[in-house]
């Protein structure tokens, strides 16, 4: 449910009211009790759709989207570095275990 801003044309009282979208606009001022209220049009808070088909990130600013993409790419690079390091370690340990002309893990000759 949205929050609507109101101003009284009689006394200048400004306030906000939490109302249903289908509710009729208020008409009576709570301060002076005159029927001189006007609902203001404002930007309000950003709308966040929740539920299937809508995502909170659908309407992000361009700068936020770029920063998120950069952060995601940085995370991928770190994962790739870890994979490369792991592969190097495996290759190094395999070479040490099985040298040409030497004995492998089982103790048998490579030849």
Biopython code that builds the backbone (N, CA, C, O; Angstrom):
import numpy as np
from Bio.PDB.StructureBuilder import StructureBuilder

atoms = [
    (1, "UNK", "N", (0.842, -1.180, 0.000)),
    (1, "UNK", "CA", (0.000, 0.000, 0.000)),
    (1, "UNK", "C", (0.889, 1.245, 0.000)),
    (1, "UNK", "O", (1.865, 1.315, 0.746)),
    (2, "UNK", "N", (0.552, 2.212, -0.827)),
    (2, "UNK", "CA", (1.382, 3.419, -0.917)),
    (2, "UNK", "C", (1.076, 4.441, 0.175)),
    (2, "UNK", "O", (0.033, 4.394, 0.827)),
    (3, "UNK", "N", (1.997, 5.344, 0.347)),
    (3, "UNK", "CA", (1.837, 6.477, 1.256)),
    (3, "UNK", "C", (1.582, 7.707, 0.405)),
    (3, "UNK", "O", (2.359, 8.020, -0.497)),
    (4, "UNK", "N", (0.486, 8.405, 0.696)),
    (4, "UNK", "CA", (0.124, 9.604, -0.049)),
    (4, "UNK", "C", (0.387, 10.842, 0.793)),
    (4, "UNK", "O", (0.184, 10.826, 2.007)),
    (5, "UNK", "N", (0.836, 11.908, 0.156)),
    (5, "UNK", "CA", (1.058, 13.184, 0.829)),
    (5, "UNK", "C", (-0.155, 14.075, 0.580)),
    (5, "UNK", "O", (-0.699, 14.107, -0.524)),
    (6, "UNK", "N", (-0.569, 14.792, 1.613)),
    (6, "UNK", "CA", (-1.710, 15.703, 1.533)),
    (6, "UNK", "C", (-1.302, 17.073, 2.051)),
    (6, "UNK", "O", (-0.395, 17.189, 2.875)),
    (7, "UNK", "N", (-1.983, 18.118, 1.560)),
    (7, "UNK", "CA", (-1.821, 19.464, 2.071)),
    (7, "UNK", "C", (-3.212, 20.091, 2.156)),
    (7, "UNK", "O", (-4.052, 19.903, 1.276)),
    (8, "UNK", "N", (-3.430, 20.828, 3.222)),
    (8, "UNK", "CA", (-4.708, 21.512, 3.401)),
    (8, "UNK", "C", (-4.602, 22.903, 2.780)),
    (8, "UNK", "O", (-3.681, 23.658, 3.088)),
    (9, "UNK", "N", (-5.544, 23.234, 1.908)),
    (9, "UNK", "CA", (-5.548, 24.550, 1.258)),
    (9, "UNK", "C", (-5.973, 25.648, 2.235)),
    (9, "UNK", "O", (-5.702, 26.826, 2.005)),
    (10, "UNK", "N", (-6.633, 25.262, 3.315)),
    (10, "UNK", "CA", (-7.116, 26.237, 4.290)),
    (10, "UNK", "C", (-6.022, 26.639, 5.286)),
    (10, "UNK", "O", (-5.712, 27.821, 5.428)),
    (11, "UNK", "N", (-5.436, 25.644, 5.978)),
    (11, "UNK", "CA", (-4.473, 25.959, 7.045)),
    (11, "UNK", "C", (-3.020, 25.642, 6.676)),
    (11, "UNK", "O", (-2.118, 25.992, 7.437)),
    (12, "UNK", "N", (-2.762, 24.987, 5.526)),
    (12, "UNK", "CA", (-1.410, 24.687, 5.091)),
    (12, "UNK", "C", (-0.801, 23.450, 5.740)),
    (12, "UNK", "O", (0.375, 23.155, 5.527)),
    (13, "UNK", "N", (-1.594, 22.719, 6.535)),
    (13, "UNK", "CA", (-1.110, 21.498, 7.205)),
    (13, "UNK", "C", (-0.722, 20.458, 6.159)),
    (13, "UNK", "O", (-1.504, 20.146, 5.260)),
    (14, "UNK", "N", (0.507, 19.919, 6.286)),
    (14, "UNK", "CA", (0.980, 18.868, 5.379)),
    (14, "UNK", "C", (1.200, 17.596, 6.176)),
    (14, "UNK", "O", (1.748, 17.634, 7.278)),
    (15, "UNK", "N", (0.771, 16.462, 5.617)),
    (15, "UNK", "CA", (0.950, 15.167, 6.279)),
    (15, "UNK", "C", (0.913, 14.060, 5.245)),
    (15, "UNK", "O", (0.558, 14.271, 4.086)),
    (16, "UNK", "N", (1.289, 12.873, 5.696)),
    (16, "UNK", "CA", (1.268, 11.693, 4.827)),
    (16, "UNK", "C", (0.284, 10.687, 5.385)),
    (16, "UNK", "O", (0.108, 10.587, 6.600)),
    (17, "UNK", "N", (-0.355, 9.941, 4.500)),
    (17, "UNK", "CA", (-1.334, 8.933, 4.912)),
    (17, "UNK", "C", (-1.055, 7.635, 4.148)),
    (17, "UNK", "O", (-0.875, 7.638, 2.930)),
    (18, "UNK", "N", (-1.025, 6.544, 4.883)),
    (18, "UNK", "CA", (-0.806, 5.208, 4.322)),
    (18, "UNK", "C", (-2.174, 4.664, 3.917)),
    (18, "UNK", "O", (-2.994, 4.347, 4.778)),
    (19, "UNK", "N", (-2.425, 4.552, 2.598)),
    (19, "UNK", "CA", (-3.743, 4.147, 2.100)),
    (19, "UNK", "C", (-3.629, 3.119, 0.983)),
    (19, "UNK", "O", (-2.592, 2.990, 0.331)),
    (20, "UNK", "N", (-4.708, 2.403, 0.783)),
    (20, "UNK", "CA", (-4.806, 1.463, -0.326)),
    (20, "UNK", "C", (-4.877, 2.254, -1.640)),
    (20, "UNK", "O", (-5.324, 3.401, -1.660)),
    (21, "UNK", "N", (-4.442, 1.639, -2.708)),
    (21, "UNK", "CA", (-4.495, 2.294, -4.021)),
    (21, "UNK", "C", (-5.937, 2.595, -4.411)),
    (21, "UNK", "O", (-6.210, 3.613, -5.046)),
    (22, "UNK", "N", (-6.850, 1.722, -4.039)),
    (22, "UNK", "CA", (-8.254, 1.875, -4.420)),
    (22, "UNK", "C", (-9.026, 2.805, -3.483)),
    (22, "UNK", "O", (-10.180, 3.129, -3.763)),
    (23, "UNK", "N", (-8.415, 3.239, -2.379)),
    (23, "UNK", "CA", (-9.097, 4.122, -1.425)),
    (23, "UNK", "C", (-9.301, 5.507, -2.032)),
    (23, "UNK", "O", (-8.458, 5.996, -2.785)),
    (24, "UNK", "N", (-10.414, 6.124, -1.700)),
    (24, "UNK", "CA", (-10.706, 7.492, -2.153)),
    (24, "UNK", "C", (-9.780, 8.462, -1.429)),
    (24, "UNK", "O", (-9.439, 8.234, -0.268)),
    (25, "UNK", "N", (-9.367, 9.539, -2.095)),
    (25, "UNK", "CA", (-8.517, 10.535, -1.430)),
    (25, "UNK", "C", (-9.243, 11.156, -0.232)),
    (25, "UNK", "O", (-10.461, 11.330, -0.245)),
    (26, "UNK", "N", (-8.463, 11.484, 0.802)),
    (26, "UNK", "CA", (-9.043, 12.147, 1.972)),
    (26, "UNK", "C", (-9.508, 13.542, 1.577)),
    (26, "UNK", "O", (-8.948, 14.156, 0.668)),
    (27, "UNK", "N", (-10.534, 14.039, 2.264)),
    (27, "UNK", "CA", (-11.050, 15.369, 1.956)),
    (27, "UNK", "C", (-11.021, 16.299, 3.160)),
    (27, "UNK", "O", (-10.943, 17.517, 3.000)),
    (28, "UNK", "N", (-11.085, 15.736, 4.367)),
    (28, "UNK", "CA", (-11.199, 16.551, 5.577)),
    (28, "UNK", "C", (-9.845, 16.655, 6.281)),
    (28, "UNK", "O", (-9.206, 15.639, 6.553)),
    (29, "UNK", "N", (-9.418, 17.862, 6.570)),
    (29, "UNK", "CA", (-8.143, 18.106, 7.245)),
    (29, "UNK", "C", (-8.245, 17.702, 8.716)),
    (29, "UNK", "O", (-9.194, 18.095, 9.394)),
    (30, "UNK", "N", (-7.280, 16.921, 9.223)),
    (30, "UNK", "CA", (-7.329, 16.512, 10.625)),
    (30, "UNK", "C", (-7.027, 17.668, 11.598)),
    (30, "UNK", "O", (-7.351, 17.564, 12.781)),
    (31, "UNK", "N", (-6.423, 18.751, 11.130)),
    (31, "UNK", "CA", (-6.086, 19.881, 12.003)),
    (31, "UNK", "C", (-7.235, 20.893, 12.096)),
    (31, "UNK", "O", (-7.669, 21.232, 13.197)),
    (32, "UNK", "N", (-7.730, 21.378, 10.944)),
    (32, "UNK", "CA", (-8.760, 22.429, 10.980)),
    (32, "UNK", "C", (-10.168, 21.909, 10.686)),
    (32, "UNK", "O", (-11.134, 22.670, 10.749)),
    (33, "UNK", "N", (-10.289, 20.636, 10.370)),
    (33, "UNK", "CA", (-11.579, 19.972, 10.080)),
    (33, "UNK", "C", (-12.337, 20.575, 8.894)),
    (33, "UNK", "O", (-13.555, 20.420, 8.811)),
    (34, "UNK", "N", (-11.656, 21.248, 7.988)),
    (34, "UNK", "CA", (-12.272, 21.787, 6.768)),
    (34, "UNK", "C", (-12.073, 20.778, 5.634)),
    (34, "UNK", "O", (-11.114, 20.005, 5.636)),
    (35, "UNK", "N", (-12.977, 20.800, 4.687)),
    (35, "UNK", "CA", (-12.900, 19.911, 3.529)),
    (35, "UNK", "C", (-12.099, 20.589, 2.416)),
    (35, "UNK", "O", (-12.633, 20.891, 1.349)),
    (36, "UNK", "N", (-10.816, 20.822, 2.680)),
    (36, "UNK", "CA", (-9.968, 21.543, 1.733)),
    (36, "UNK", "C", (-8.641, 20.809, 1.467)),
    (36, "UNK", "O", (-7.646, 21.448, 1.125)),
    (37, "UNK", "N", (-8.620, 19.485, 1.620)),
    (37, "UNK", "CA", (-7.389, 18.719, 1.399)),
    (37, "UNK", "C", (-7.131, 18.500, -0.078)),
    (37, "UNK", "O", (-8.050, 18.361, -0.886)),
    (38, "UNK", "N", (-5.865, 18.474, -0.398)),
    (38, "UNK", "CA", (-5.454, 18.158, -1.761)),
    (38, "UNK", "C", (-4.361, 17.103, -1.675)),
    (38, "UNK", "O", (-3.392, 17.259, -0.932)),
    (39, "UNK", "N", (-4.527, 16.019, -2.447)),
    (39, "UNK", "CA", (-3.492, 14.984, -2.471)),
    (39, "UNK", "C", (-2.396, 15.442, -3.417)),
    (39, "UNK", "O", (-2.661, 15.833, -4.554)),
    (40, "UNK", "N", (-1.161, 15.388, -2.934)),
    (40, "UNK", "CA", (-0.016, 15.836, -3.722)),
    (40, "UNK", "C", (0.535, 14.705, -4.573)),
    (40, "UNK", "O", (0.474, 13.533, -4.202)),
    (41, "UNK", "N", (1.067, 15.081, -5.706)),
    (41, "UNK", "CA", (1.722, 14.107, -6.569)),
    (41, "UNK", "C", (3.203, 14.193, -6.263)),
    (41, "UNK", "O", (3.812, 15.257, -6.378)),
    (42, "UNK", "N", (3.772, 13.079, -5.877)),
    (42, "UNK", "CA", (5.191, 13.063, -5.532)),
    (42, "UNK", "C", (5.856, 11.837, -6.108)),
    (42, "UNK", "O", (5.199, 10.915, -6.592)),
    (43, "UNK", "N", (7.170, 11.845, -6.044)),
    (43, "UNK", "CA", (7.912, 10.700, -6.574)),
    (43, "UNK", "C", (7.800, 9.513, -5.637)),
    (43, "UNK", "O", (7.841, 8.365, -6.078)),
    (44, "UNK", "N", (7.659, 9.782, -4.343)),
    (44, "UNK", "CA", (7.561, 8.687, -3.385)),
    (44, "UNK", "C", (8.815, 7.837, -3.397)),
    (44, "UNK", "O", (9.822, 8.210, -3.998)),
    (45, "UNK", "N", (8.753, 6.718, -2.747)),
    (45, "UNK", "CA", (9.883, 5.784, -2.736)),
    (45, "UNK", "C", (9.826, 4.947, -4.002)),
    (45, "UNK", "O", (8.776, 4.834, -4.636)),
    (46, "UNK", "N", (10.943, 4.370, -4.363)),
    (46, "UNK", "CA", (10.984, 3.509, -5.543)),
    (46, "UNK", "C", (10.074, 2.304, -5.367)),
    (46, "UNK", "O", (9.972, 1.746, -4.275)),
    (47, "UNK", "N", (9.429, 1.916, -6.424)),
    (47, "UNK", "CA", (8.527, 0.772, -6.366)),
    (47, "UNK", "C", (9.347, -0.501, -6.471)),
    (47, "UNK", "O", (10.220, -0.618, -7.331)),
    (48, "UNK", "N", (9.067, -1.444, -5.604)),
    (48, "UNK", "CA", (9.734, -2.742, -5.649)),
    (48, "UNK", "C", (8.662, -3.796, -5.860)),
    (48, "UNK", "O", (7.833, -4.037, -4.983)),
    (49, "UNK", "N", (8.684, -4.419, -7.021)),
    (49, "UNK", "CA", (7.733, -5.486, -7.305)),
    (49, "UNK", "C", (8.266, -6.783, -6.719)),
    (49, "UNK", "O", (9.441, -7.112, -6.883)),
    (50, "UNK", "N", (7.403, -7.513, -6.040)),
    (50, "UNK", "CA", (7.805, -8.798, -5.490)),
    (50, "UNK", "C", (6.820, -9.844, -5.989)),
    (50, "UNK", "O", (5.627, -9.575, -6.127)),
    (51, "UNK", "N", (7.324, -11.018, -6.252)),
    (51, "UNK", "CA", (6.474, -12.080, -6.753)),
    (51, "UNK", "C", (7.040, -12.618, -8.051)),
    (51, "UNK", "O", (8.053, -12.121, -8.543)),
    (52, "UNK", "N", (6.400, -13.618, -8.603)),
    (52, "UNK", "CA", (6.920, -14.228, -9.818)),
    (52, "UNK", "C", (6.872, -13.237, -10.977)),
    (52, "UNK", "O", (5.878, -12.536, -11.168)),
    (53, "UNK", "N", (7.934, -13.190, -11.731)),
    (53, "UNK", "CA", (7.983, -12.331, -12.899)),
    (53, "UNK", "C", (8.635, -10.982, -12.658)),
    (53, "UNK", "O", (8.973, -10.295, -13.622)),
    (54, "UNK", "N", (8.822, -10.581, -11.423)),
    (54, "UNK", "CA", (9.460, -9.309, -11.123)),
    (54, "UNK", "C", (10.660, -9.553, -10.234)),
    (54, "UNK", "O", (10.642, -10.435, -9.376)),
    (55, "UNK", "N", (11.691, -8.777, -10.441)),
    (55, "UNK", "CA", (12.889, -8.904, -9.634)),
    (55, "UNK", "C", (13.261, -7.537, -9.079)),
    (55, "UNK", "O", (13.116, -6.522, -9.761)),
    (56, "UNK", "N", (13.728, -7.515, -7.871)),
    (56, "UNK", "CA", (14.075, -6.268, -7.202)),
    (56, "UNK", "C", (15.157, -5.525, -7.971)),
    (56, "UNK", "O", (15.216, -4.296, -7.928)),
    (57, "UNK", "N", (16.008, -6.256, -8.672)),
    (57, "UNK", "CA", (17.129, -5.631, -9.376)),
    (57, "UNK", "C", (16.781, -5.202, -10.802)),
    (57, "UNK", "O", (17.654, -4.683, -11.498)),
    (58, "UNK", "N", (15.556, -5.392, -11.262)),
    (58, "UNK", "CA", (15.184, -5.036, -12.626)),
    (58, "UNK", "C", (15.330, -3.544, -12.914)),
    (58, "UNK", "O", (15.608, -3.166, -14.052)),
    (59, "UNK", "N", (15.155, -2.717, -11.939)),
    (59, "UNK", "CA", (15.135, -1.283, -12.167)),
    (59, "UNK", "C", (16.287, -0.581, -11.455)),
    (59, "UNK", "O", (16.123, 0.538, -10.967)),
    (60, "UNK", "N", (17.433, -1.217, -11.393)),
    (60, "UNK", "CA", (18.605, -0.622, -10.752)),
    (60, "UNK", "C", (19.190, 0.456, -11.651)),
    (60, "UNK", "O", (18.996, 0.435, -12.866)),
    (61, "UNK", "N", (19.901, 1.392, -11.054)),
    (61, "UNK", "CA", (20.546, 2.452, -11.821)),
    (61, "UNK", "C", (21.687, 1.850, -12.648)),
    (61, "UNK", "O", (22.178, 0.761, -12.352)),
    (62, "UNK", "N", (22.088, 2.568, -13.667)),
    (62, "UNK", "CA", (23.147, 2.086, -14.553)),
    (62, "UNK", "C", (24.470, 1.940, -13.798)),
    (62, "UNK", "O", (25.214, 0.985, -14.020)),
    (63, "UNK", "N", (24.760, 2.891, -12.904)),
    (63, "UNK", "CA", (26.020, 2.828, -12.154)),
    (63, "UNK", "C", (26.044, 1.609, -11.233)),
    (63, "UNK", "O", (27.081, 0.964, -11.080)),
    (64, "UNK", "N", (24.893, 1.292, -10.617)),
    (64, "UNK", "CA", (24.817, 0.115, -9.741)),
    (64, "UNK", "C", (25.042, -1.156, -10.562)),
    (64, "UNK", "O", (25.775, -2.050, -10.139)),
    (65, "UNK", "N", (24.413, -1.235, -11.731)),
    (65, "UNK", "CA", (24.536, -2.414, -12.589)),
    (65, "UNK", "C", (25.985, -2.618, -13.022)),
    (65, "UNK", "O", (26.480, -3.745, -13.023)),
    (66, "UNK", "N", (26.673, -1.520, -13.394)),
    (66, "UNK", "CA", (28.074, -1.617, -13.809)),
    (66, "UNK", "C", (28.958, -2.099, -12.663)),
    (66, "UNK", "O", (29.834, -2.941, -12.859)),
    (67, "UNK", "N", (28.723, -1.560, -11.465)),
    (67, "UNK", "CA", (29.526, -1.947, -10.301)),
    (67, "UNK", "C", (29.299, -3.422, -9.961)),
    (67, "UNK", "O", (30.244, -4.135, -9.623)),
    (68, "UNK", "N", (28.050, -3.875, -10.051)),
    (68, "UNK", "CA", (27.744, -5.274, -9.760)),
    (68, "UNK", "C", (28.408, -6.193, -10.777)),
    (68, "UNK", "O", (28.927, -7.248, -10.413)),
    (69, "UNK", "N", (28.397, -5.802, -12.051)),
    (69, "UNK", "CA", (29.024, -6.610, -13.098)),
    (69, "UNK", "C", (30.534, -6.695, -12.863)),
    (69, "UNK", "O", (31.132, -7.763, -12.990)),
    (70, "UNK", "N", (31.140, -5.555, -12.517)),
    (70, "UNK", "CA", (32.583, -5.521, -12.261)),
    (70, "UNK", "C", (32.936, -6.442, -11.091)),
    (70, "UNK", "O", (33.923, -7.176, -11.148)),
    (71, "UNK", "N", (32.128, -6.399, -10.035)),
    (71, "UNK", "CA", (32.358, -7.246, -8.859)),
    (71, "UNK", "C", (32.212, -8.722, -9.224)),
    (71, "UNK", "O", (32.979, -9.566, -8.761)),
    (72, "UNK", "N", (31.230, -9.020, -10.050)),
    (72, "UNK", "CA", (31.004, -10.409, -10.473)),
    (72, "UNK", "C", (32.189, -10.908, -11.300)),
    (72, "UNK", "O", (32.664, -12.027, -11.108)),
    (73, "UNK", "N", (32.663, -10.059, -12.230)),
    (73, "UNK", "CA", (33.808, -10.426, -13.070)),
    (73, "UNK", "C", (35.062, -10.646, -12.232)),
    (73, "UNK", "O", (35.836, -11.561, -12.509)),
    (74, "UNK", "N", (35.269, -9.822, -11.217)),
    (74, "UNK", "CA", (36.423, -9.964, -10.328)),
    (74, "UNK", "C", (36.367, -11.298, -9.603)),
    (74, "UNK", "O", (37.388, -11.964, -9.432)),
    (75, "UNK", "N", (35.171, -11.685, -9.179)),
    (75, "UNK", "CA", (34.990, -12.978, -8.508)),
    (75, "UNK", "C", (35.335, -14.136, -9.422)),
    (75, "UNK", "O", (35.920, -15.123, -8.976)),
    (76, "UNK", "N", (34.980, -14.031, -10.703)),
    (76, "UNK", "CA", (35.294, -15.087, -11.681)),
    (76, "UNK", "C", (36.801, -15.216, -11.863)),
    (76, "UNK", "O", (37.338, -16.321, -11.949)),
    (77, "UNK", "N", (37.482, -14.058, -11.921)),
    (77, "UNK", "CA", (38.942, -14.075, -12.097)),
    (77, "UNK", "C", (39.615, -14.789, -10.936)),
    (77, "UNK", "O", (40.555, -15.558, -11.138)),
    (78, "UNK", "N", (39.140, -14.541, -9.730)),
    (78, "UNK", "CA", (39.721, -15.190, -8.554)),
    (78, "UNK", "C", (39.493, -16.689, -8.599)),
    (78, "UNK", "O", (40.384, -17.456, -8.233)),
    (79, "UNK", "N", (38.300, -17.134, -9.045)),
    (79, "UNK", "CA", (38.018, -18.565, -9.163)),
    (79, "UNK", "C", (38.930, -19.204, -10.198)),
    (79, "UNK", "O", (39.446, -20.303, -9.995)),
    (80, "UNK", "N", (39.124, -18.495, -11.323)),
    (80, "UNK", "CA", (40.003, -19.010, -12.377)),
    (80, "UNK", "C", (41.434, -19.155, -11.870)),
    (80, "UNK", "O", (42.121, -20.122, -12.200)),
    (81, "UNK", "N", (41.885, -18.181, -11.058)),
    (81, "UNK", "CA", (43.241, -18.253, -10.491)),
    (81, "UNK", "C", (43.375, -19.471, -9.584)),
    (81, "UNK", "O", (44.393, -20.163, -9.617)),
    (82, "UNK", "N", (42.351, -19.735, -8.775)),
    (82, "UNK", "CA", (42.385, -20.886, -7.871)),
    (82, "UNK", "C", (42.441, -22.184, -8.669)),
    (82, "UNK", "O", (43.184, -23.100, -8.318)),
    (83, "UNK", "N", (41.644, -22.264, -9.758)),
    (83, "UNK", "CA", (41.645, -23.468, -10.594)),
    (83, "UNK", "C", (43.025, -23.677, -11.204)),
    (83, "UNK", "O", (43.527, -24.801, -11.239)),
    (84, "UNK", "N", (43.641, -22.598, -11.686)),
    (84, "UNK", "CA", (44.960, -22.681, -12.299)),
    (84, "UNK", "C", (45.989, -23.137, -11.271)),
    (84, "UNK", "O", (46.817, -24.000, -11.564)),
    (85, "UNK", "N", (45.945, -22.567, -10.071)),
    (85, "UNK", "CA", (46.867, -22.964, -9.003)),
    (85, "UNK", "C", (46.703, -24.438, -8.656)),
    (85, "UNK", "O", (47.694, -25.144, -8.473)),
    (86, "UNK", "N", (45.463, -24.907, -8.565)),
    (86, "UNK", "CA", (45.189, -26.309, -8.248)),
    (86, "UNK", "C", (45.724, -27.215, -9.350)),
    (86, "UNK", "O", (46.323, -28.252, -9.065)),
    (87, "UNK", "N", (45.511, -26.830, -10.605)),
    (87, "UNK", "CA", (45.997, -27.625, -11.732)),
    (87, "UNK", "C", (47.527, -27.691, -11.728)),
    (87, "UNK", "O", (48.104, -28.741, -12.012)),
    (88, "UNK", "N", (48.183, -26.573, -11.408)),
    (88, "UNK", "CA", (49.641, -26.551, -11.355)),
    (88, "UNK", "C", (50.148, -27.492, -10.263)),
    (88, "UNK", "O", (51.115, -28.224, -10.472)),
    (89, "UNK", "N", (49.500, -27.471, -9.102)),
    (89, "UNK", "CA", (49.909, -28.329, -7.999)),
    (89, "UNK", "C", (49.761, -29.799, -8.372)),
    (89, "UNK", "O", (50.633, -30.615, -8.073)),
    (90, "UNK", "N", (48.639, -30.134, -9.034)),
    (90, "UNK", "CA", (48.409, -31.526, -9.445)),
    (90, "UNK", "C", (49.472, -31.968, -10.438)),
    (90, "UNK", "O", (50.013, -33.068, -10.327)),
    (91, "UNK", "N", (49.773, -31.103, -11.417)),
    (91, "UNK", "CA", (50.777, -31.424, -12.430)),
    (91, "UNK", "C", (52.137, -31.612, -11.783)),
    (91, "UNK", "O", (52.862, -32.544, -12.132)),
    (92, "UNK", "N", (52.490, -30.751, -10.856)),
    (92, "UNK", "CA", (53.770, -30.837, -10.163)),
    (92, "UNK", "C", (53.869, -32.118, -9.368)),
    (92, "UNK", "O", (54.904, -32.784, -9.398)),
    (93, "UNK", "N", (52.815, -32.480, -8.656)),
    (93, "UNK", "CA", (52.872, -33.704, -7.847)),
    (93, "UNK", "C", (52.912, -34.950, -8.729)),
    (93, "UNK", "O", (53.534, -35.944, -8.358)),
    (94, "UNK", "N", (52.256, -34.912, -9.893)),
    (94, "UNK", "CA", (52.295, -36.057, -10.809)),
    (94, "UNK", "C", (53.701, -36.240, -11.370)),
    (94, "UNK", "O", (54.183, -37.366, -11.494)),
    (95, "UNK", "N", (54.358, -35.133, -11.707)),
    (95, "UNK", "CA", (55.699, -35.210, -12.266)),
    (95, "UNK", "C", (56.680, -35.746, -11.242)),
    (95, "UNK", "O", (57.581, -36.512, -11.583)),
    (96, "UNK", "N", (56.515, -35.354, -10.005)),
    (96, "UNK", "CA", (57.416, -35.840, -8.960)),
    (96, "UNK", "C", (57.217, -37.332, -8.739)),
    (96, "UNK", "O", (58.181, -38.058, -8.495)),
    (97, "UNK", "N", (55.982, -37.790, -8.821)),
    (97, "UNK", "CA", (55.683, -39.191, -8.549)),
    (97, "UNK", "C", (56.094, -40.100, -9.696)),
    (97, "UNK", "O", (56.410, -41.269, -9.472)),
    (98, "UNK", "N", (56.095, -39.589, -10.906)),
    (98, "UNK", "CA", (56.365, -40.448, -12.045)),
    (98, "UNK", "C", (57.417, -39.822, -12.941)),
    (98, "UNK", "O", (57.077, -39.220, -13.960)),
    (99, "UNK", "N", (58.668, -39.949, -12.590)),
    (99, "UNK", "CA", (59.762, -39.421, -13.396)),
    (99, "UNK", "C", (60.171, -40.470, -14.406)),
    (99, "UNK", "O", (60.111, -41.665, -14.116)),
    (100, "UNK", "N", (60.594, -40.036, -15.611)),
    (100, "UNK", "CA", (61.015, -41.003, -16.627)),
    (100, "UNK", "C", (62.187, -41.840, -16.126)),
    (100, "UNK", "O", (63.165, -41.321, -15.589)),
    (101, "UNK", "N", (62.059, -43.129, -16.316)),
    (101, "UNK", "CA", (63.124, -44.036, -15.914)),
    (101, "UNK", "C", (63.077, -44.364, -14.433)),
    (101, "UNK", "O", (63.853, -45.193, -13.957)),
    (102, "UNK", "N", (62.204, -43.743, -13.720)),
    (102, "UNK", "CA", (62.116, -43.976, -12.283)),
    (102, "UNK", "C", (60.957, -44.905, -11.963)),
    (102, "UNK", "O", (60.476, -45.628, -12.835)),
    (103, "UNK", "N", (60.518, -44.886, -10.738)),
    (103, "UNK", "CA", (59.403, -45.714, -10.316)),
    (103, "UNK", "C", (58.184, -44.835, -10.074)),
    (103, "UNK", "O", (58.321, -43.710, -9.595)),
    (104, "UNK", "N", (56.979, -45.340, -10.401)),
    (104, "UNK", "CA", (55.769, -44.596, -10.159)),
    (104, "UNK", "C", (55.205, -44.900, -8.774)),
    (104, "UNK", "O", (55.900, -45.499, -7.953)),
    (105, "UNK", "N", (53.951, -44.500, -8.492)),
    (105, "UNK", "CA", (53.350, -44.686, -7.174)),
    (105, "UNK", "C", (53.371, -46.134, -6.685)),
    (105, "UNK", "O", (53.623, -46.416, -5.514)),
    (106, "UNK", "N", (53.101, -47.028, -7.612)),
    (106, "UNK", "CA", (52.998, -48.454, -7.205)),
    (106, "UNK", "C", (54.357, -49.097, -6.977)),
    (106, "UNK", "O", (54.442, -50.231, -6.505)),
    (107, "UNK", "N", (55.422, -48.370, -7.314)),
    (107, "UNK", "CA", (56.743, -48.907, -7.084)),
    (107, "UNK", "C", (57.262, -49.676, -8.290)),
    (107, "UNK", "O", (58.365, -50.220, -8.237)),
    (108, "UNK", "N", (56.492, -49.734, -9.379)),
    (108, "UNK", "CA", (56.925, -50.442, -10.593)),
    (108, "UNK", "C", (57.666, -49.474, -11.501)),
    (108, "UNK", "O", (57.480, -48.259, -11.421)),
    (109, "UNK", "N", (58.488, -50.016, -12.342)),
    (109, "UNK", "CA", (59.252, -49.222, -13.266)),
    (109, "UNK", "C", (58.339, -48.694, -14.355)),
    (109, "UNK", "O", (57.410, -49.386, -14.772)),
    (110, "UNK", "N", (58.590, -47.461, -14.830)),
    (110, "UNK", "CA", (57.797, -46.862, -15.900)),
    (110, "UNK", "C", (58.033, -47.529, -17.233)),
    (110, "UNK", "O", (57.191, -47.435, -18.127)),
    (111, "UNK", "N", (59.141, -48.190, -17.386)),
    (111, "UNK", "CA", (59.504, -48.785, -18.673)),
    (111, "UNK", "C", (59.008, -50.194, -18.800)),
    (111, "UNK", "O", (59.230, -50.836, -19.826)),
]
sb = StructureBuilder()
sb.init_structure("model")
sb.init_model(0)
sb.init_chain("A")
sb.init_seg("    ")
for serial, (resi, resn, name, xyz) in enumerate(atoms, 1):
    if name == "N":
        sb.init_residue(resn, " ", resi, " ")
    sb.init_atom(name, np.array(xyz, "f"), 0.0, 1.0, " ", f" {name:<3s}", serial, name[0])
structure = sb.get_structure()
